[in-house]
Structures are given as structure tokens and as C-alpha cells.
Amino acid sequence: MNTALRPALVLLGLFTALTGLAYPLAVTGFAQLAFPTAANGSPVTVGGRVVGSTLIGQSFTSERYFHGRPSATTGADPADPAKSVEAPYNAASSTGSNLGPSSAVLAEAVKARVAALGGGPVPADLVTASASGLDPDISPAAAALQVARVAKARGLPEDEVRALVNRSILGRSFGVLGEPRVNVLALNLALDDLKR
């Protein structure tokens, strides 16, 4: 038994050191050198203070700001930790709703969201949650739909807000991947920088 136990323990210690310490430290070190912003969560700073991330959405509810996609994330209920409550953009609980197209709950939620936006055709990303519940971007059409509301709430000309949206559109990654998009946090920060 000792002849088998000793090599097993040596290999356990060796592979623990190699895969549990050396490899993660090497990858972390490389990431910090090659991609320091991304390796630290792509933080957005304003006035020396971190206000968010370009990778994780935030819940904007004021009429003065552009709103992101609905978020299906939850958190622990403060009154009863055994239960969960809605907690939009909770990065500790990234998940989709798992509601499919035949779900009556999803159909009612979408219907209510469409009604809240004034009815009529609306971009799908304004009434459905993303798979992660943390999507920081919306489609240019979703941003354009909100221009009138934001301009009115801020007392700005619609053309000025629309021009800001057009300047904020990000193209496809590498010119071919994904769809054009607007980062909601970046757009709202640019909106705050406009002269009032």
C-alpha cells in the first residue's frame, strides 16, 4: 500500500501546484500585461471613480436616461433569504429567465413591456431579457425609440439627442461578428456631458 500511496500523494501535490497555482498565476499575469483593462473587468471611470463596466449592464429607470434590456436576474429576498426577488443586472446571479416562446408568463411580460413603451412595434431587445440578464448594449433601433422620451425629460432638442445616439453606435466586432449596438452606460454618460 505504501508503494502506491507515496507516488499518488506526490502527483497530487505536483498537479495541485501546477494546475491550481502556477497555471492560474501565469494566465492572470499574461492577461494583466496584455489586456489590463479587460482583465480587470473593463471598468468605466468618471472623475477618478468607477461608475460601471462596459461589459455589465446597469438598471437605468429615470426618464432622463436611456434604458437597457430587461434583466431576468434575481437576488436573495432581504426579508427571507430562502426566497428570491427580482434584482436587475445582479452580476452575482447571471441567468436568463428560461421562459420559452410558448410561456404564458413571458407573453404577458412582453405584452406589459410593449404597453409601457406606448404600444405598436418595438425592438425585441427592449421587451425581452438577454440570456445572461446582464447585456450592456441595446440595438440602435431600441436607442432611437427612446430619443423623444429622453429629449423631453431633459429639455433638449430631439435632433441633438438623436445625433448623440448616432455617434454612439458601435459597429460589428472585427467588421463581421454580431450586430451594430449602443452601449447604454457610455450613451448615458455622453448624455450627461451634453450642455444643458
VEXDREN-2710 file (C-alpha; in Angstrom, 1 decimal):
% VEXDREN-2710
k/r/px/py/pz
1/MET/0.0/0.0/0.0
2/ASN/2.8/2.5/0.8
3/THR/4.3/1.9/-2.6
4/ALA/1.1/3.2/-4.3
5/LEU/0.3/5.9/-1.7
6/ARG/3.5/7.8/-1.9
7/PRO/3.5/8.3/-5.7
8/ALA/-0.2/9.2/-5.6
9/LEU/0.4/11.9/-2.9
10/VAL/3.5/13.3/-4.8
11/LEU/1.5/13.5/-8.0
12/LEU/-1.5/15.1/-6.2
13/GLY/0.9/17.8/-4.7
14/LEU/2.6/18.3/-8.1
15/PHE/-0.6/18.7/-10.1
16/THR/-2.2/20.9/-7.4
17/ALA/0.8/23.2/-7.6
18/LEU/0.9/23.1/-11.4
19/THR/-2.8/23.4/-12.2
20/GLY/-4.0/25.1/-9.1
21/LEU/-1.3/27.7/-8.6
22/ALA/1.3/28.0/-11.5
23/TYR/-1.1/27.9/-14.4
24/PRO/-3.7/30.4/-13.0
25/LEU/-0.9/32.8/-11.9
26/ALA/0.7/32.6/-15.4
27/VAL/-2.6/33.2/-17.2
28/THR/-3.5/36.1/-14.8
29/GLY/-0.1/37.6/-15.2
30/PHE/-0.3/37.4/-19.0
31/ALA/-3.8/38.9/-19.0
32/GLN/-2.7/41.8/-16.8
33/LEU/0.2/42.6/-19.1
34/ALA/-1.5/42.0/-22.5
35/PHE/-5.1/43.2/-21.7
36/PRO/-5.1/45.1/-18.4
37/THR/-8.4/46.9/-18.8
38/ALA/-10.3/43.7/-19.9
39/ALA/-8.5/41.6/-17.2
40/ASN/-9.9/44.0/-14.6
41/GLY/-13.5/43.9/-15.8
42/SER/-13.4/46.8/-18.3
43/PRO/-14.3/49.4/-15.7
44/VAL/-15.6/52.8/-16.7
45/THR/-14.3/55.7/-14.6
46/VAL/-15.6/59.3/-14.3
47/GLY/-13.7/61.7/-12.2
48/GLY/-11.4/59.0/-10.8
49/ARG/-14.4/56.9/-9.6
50/VAL/-15.5/53.7/-11.1
51/VAL/-19.2/54.1/-12.3
52/GLY/-19.7/50.8/-14.1
53/SER/-18.3/48.4/-16.7
54/THR/-18.6/48.3/-20.4
55/LEU/-19.4/44.5/-20.1
56/ILE/-22.2/44.5/-17.5
57/GLY/-25.4/46.4/-17.9
58/GLN/-27.0/48.7/-15.2
59/SER/-30.6/49.4/-14.3
60/PHE/-31.4/52.9/-15.5
61/THR/-35.0/53.8/-14.6
62/SER/-35.1/57.6/-14.8
63/GLU/-36.9/59.1/-17.8
64/ARG/-33.7/61.3/-18.2
65/TYR/-31.7/58.2/-19.3
66/PHE/-31.8/55.6/-22.0
67/HIS/-32.9/52.2/-20.6
68/GLY/-31.2/48.9/-21.3
69/ARG/-32.7/45.5/-21.9
70/PRO/-34.9/43.9/-19.3
71/SER/-32.9/41.8/-16.9
72/ALA/-34.1/38.4/-15.6
73/THR/-31.5/38.2/-12.7
74/THR/-32.6/37.7/-9.1
75/GLY/-31.2/38.1/-5.6
76/ALA/-32.0/36.9/-2.1
77/ASP/-35.1/38.4/-0.6
78/PRO/-33.9/40.6/2.4
79/ALA/-37.0/39.5/4.4
80/ASP/-36.5/35.8/3.7
81/PRO/-33.1/34.6/2.3
82/ALA/-34.7/31.3/1.3
83/LYS/-36.7/33.2/-1.3
84/SER/-35.5/35.3/-4.3
85/VAL/-36.7/38.6/-5.7
86/GLU/-36.1/40.5/-8.9
87/ALA/-32.7/42.2/-8.9
88/PRO/-32.0/43.6/-12.3
89/TYR/-28.4/43.3/-13.5
90/ASN/-27.3/41.3/-10.5
91/ALA/-23.9/40.0/-11.8
92/ALA/-23.7/37.5/-8.9
93/SER/-26.8/35.8/-10.4
94/SER/-26.3/35.9/-14.1
95/THR/-29.0/33.9/-15.8
96/GLY/-31.8/34.0/-18.3
97/SER/-35.4/33.5/-17.4
98/ASN/-35.6/30.1/-19.1
99/LEU/-39.0/31.1/-20.4
100/GLY/-39.6/29.8/-23.9
101/PRO/-41.8/31.3/-26.7
102/SER/-44.8/29.2/-25.6
103/SER/-44.6/30.5/-22.0
104/ALA/-47.8/32.5/-20.9
105/VAL/-45.7/34.3/-18.3
106/LEU/-43.2/35.5/-21.0
107/ALA/-46.1/36.5/-23.3
108/GLU/-47.7/38.6/-20.5
109/ALA/-44.4/40.2/-19.5
110/VAL/-43.7/41.1/-23.2
111/LYS/-47.2/42.5/-23.6
112/ALA/-46.8/44.7/-20.5
113/ARG/-43.4/46.0/-21.6
114/VAL/-44.8/46.8/-25.1
115/ALA/-47.7/48.7/-23.5
116/ALA/-45.3/50.6/-21.2
117/LEU/-43.4/51.7/-24.3
118/GLY/-46.6/53.1/-25.9
119/GLY/-47.7/50.0/-27.9
120/GLY/-47.0/49.4/-31.5
121/PRO/-44.0/47.7/-33.0
122/VAL/-41.0/47.9/-30.7
123/PRO/-37.5/46.4/-31.0
124/ALA/-37.4/42.9/-29.4
125/ASP/-34.4/43.8/-27.2
126/LEU/-36.5/46.4/-25.3
127/VAL/-39.1/43.8/-24.3
128/THR/-37.1/40.5/-23.8
129/ALA/-34.2/39.8/-21.5
130/SER/-30.8/38.6/-22.7
131/ALA/-29.5/35.1/-22.0
132/SER/-27.2/36.4/-19.2
133/GLY/-29.5/39.1/-17.9
134/LEU/-26.5/41.4/-17.9
135/ASP/-26.4/42.7/-21.5
136/PRO/-24.9/46.2/-21.5
137/ASP/-25.9/47.0/-25.1
138/ILE/-29.1/47.7/-27.0
139/SER/-29.8/47.9/-30.7
140/PRO/-29.7/51.3/-32.5
141/ALA/-33.4/50.9/-33.1
142/ALA/-34.0/50.5/-29.3
143/ALA/-32.0/53.6/-28.6
144/ALA/-33.8/55.6/-31.4
145/LEU/-37.2/54.6/-29.9
146/GLN/-36.2/56.3/-26.6
147/VAL/-34.9/59.6/-28.1
148/ALA/-38.2/61.5/-27.8
149/ARG/-38.7/60.5/-24.1
150/VAL/-35.1/61.4/-23.1
151/ALA/-35.1/64.7/-25.0
152/LYS/-38.4/65.7/-23.4
153/ALA/-37.2/64.8/-19.9
154/ARG/-34.0/66.8/-20.3
155/GLY/-35.5/69.7/-22.2
156/LEU/-33.1/69.0/-25.2
157/PRO/-33.9/69.1/-28.9
158/GLU/-34.6/65.6/-30.3
159/ASP/-32.2/66.2/-33.1
160/GLU/-29.3/66.7/-30.6
161/VAL/-30.1/63.6/-28.7
162/ARG/-30.6/61.6/-32.0
163/ALA/-27.2/62.8/-33.2
164/LEU/-25.7/61.6/-29.9
165/VAL/-27.2/58.2/-30.4
166/ASN/-25.9/58.0/-33.9
167/ARG/-22.4/58.9/-32.7
168/SER/-22.6/56.2/-30.0
169/ILE/-23.4/53.3/-32.4
170/LEU/-20.7/50.6/-32.3
171/GLY/-20.2/48.5/-35.4
172/ARG/-19.8/44.8/-35.7
173/SER/-16.8/43.3/-33.9
174/PHE/-14.0/42.8/-36.4
175/GLY/-16.4/44.1/-39.0
176/VAL/-18.3/40.8/-39.3
177/LEU/-19.3/39.5/-35.8
178/GLY/-22.6/40.4/-34.2
179/GLU/-24.8/43.4/-34.9
180/PRO/-24.4/47.1/-34.5
181/ARG/-25.1/48.1/-30.9
182/VAL/-25.2/51.0/-28.5
183/ASN/-23.6/50.7/-25.0
184/VAL/-26.2/52.1/-22.6
185/LEU/-23.7/53.3/-19.9
186/ALA/-21.5/55.0/-22.5
187/LEU/-24.5/56.7/-24.1
188/ASN/-25.9/57.9/-20.8
189/LEU/-22.5/59.3/-19.7
190/ALA/-22.2/61.1/-23.0
191/LEU/-25.8/62.4/-22.4
192/ASP/-24.7/63.8/-19.0
193/ASP/-21.8/65.6/-20.8
194/LEU/-24.2/67.5/-23.1
195/LYS/-24.6/71.2/-22.4
196/ARG/-28.0/71.7/-20.8
END
